[in-house]
Amino acid sequence: MAENPLINETLLQMKYARVVVLLAETLDTSQEQALDLFYNSDTYSYLSRKMYHLHNMGDAYLVDEIILELQAKQ
């Protein structure tokens, strides 16, 4: 898939940070643990490769997707 030149990488990195903080708060865990969960999720993989336009989704939506992934793996 070709890179989309309209996606600002700095803004995407800021989204990652917001999602990690919200994930930590939602799961009542450390930001370090949330960061590990985030970077090992399929959601991050799709988001970083700019697949499915997930970069357009809200932070809470992305956190919900990661939590759904975690629940499916249990």
Secondary structure, DSSP 8 states (H G I E B T S, - for coil): ----TTS-HHHHHHHHHHHHHHHHHHHT--HHHHHHHHHTSHHHHHHHTTGGGGGGS-HHHHHHHHHHHHHHH-
